[in-house]
């Protein structure tokens, strides 16, 4: 199965909640929802650093012009930490 990843930048405080699983989703306003076509994974980057994690998307919900992308907080995290 081919994977397609969409990437977002998160604030430092939100990143910690998202990575830990305390907040297993991200709420975004996209100019073009077609960016989501075929997307299987989401990558969240900690601000403008090289630190990020990637998770498999479990749900995409459209809500009042926004999109909520969710993942399983118990899934093994694919991540990169600045070394």
C-alpha positions in Angstrom: 0.0 0.0 0.0 1.4 3.4 -1.0 1.4 6.0 1.7 0.8 9.7 1.2 1.7 12.1 4.0 0.3 15.6 4.7 2.4 17.8 6.9 1.5 20.6 9.4 3.5 22.8 11.8 2.2 22.9 15.4 3.0 25.2 18.3 5.4 23.9 20.9 2.6 23.4 23.5 0.2 21.7 21.0 2.9 19.5 19.7 3.6 18.0 23.1 -0.1 17.2 23.5 -0.5 15.8 20.0 2.7 13.6 20.3 1.8 12.3 23.7 -1.7 11.2 22.6 -3.4 13.6 25.0 -4.8 15.4 21.9 -4.9 12.8 19.1 -6.0 15.1 16.3 -5.3 18.4 14.6 -7.9 21.0 13.6 -7.0 22.9 10.4 -8.4 25.3 7.9 -7.3 24.3 4.4 -7.5 26.5 1.3 -7.8 23.4 -0.8 -9.4 20.2 0.6 -8.1 18.3 -2.4 -4.8 18.1 -0.6 -6.4 15.4 1.5 -7.2 13.1 -1.4 -5.5 9.8 -0.9 -3.7 11.0 2.3 -2.9 8.1 4.7 -0.5 9.7 7.2 -0.1 13.0 9.0 3.2 14.5 10.0 3.2 17.1 12.8 6.3 19.3 13.1 7.3 21.2 16.3 7.3 24.8 15.2 10.0 25.4 12.6 12.4 22.8 14.1 13.4 19.5 12.6 11.5 17.6 15.3 8.3 15.8 14.1 6.2 12.7 14.4 4.2 10.8 11.8 1.0 8.8 12.5 -1.5 6.9 10.3 -4.7 8.8 9.9 -7.8 7.1 11.4 -10.4 9.7 10.5 -10.9 12.9 8.6 -13.9 15.0 9.5 -15.1 18.2 7.9 -16.7 20.6 10.3 -17.9 24.2 9.5 -15.2 24.8 6.9 -12.5 23.2 9.0 -11.0 19.7 8.9 -10.2 17.5 11.9 -7.5 14.9 11.2 -7.4 12.2 13.9 -5.0 9.3 14.6 -4.7 6.5 17.1 -2.8 7.8 20.2 -1.6 4.2 21.0 0.1 3.7 17.7 3.9 3.5 17.6 5.2 7.0 16.7 7.4 7.5 13.7 9.5 10.5 14.8 12.7 12.4 14.4 14.3 14.2 17.2 16.9 16.8 16.7 20.3 15.3 17.5 
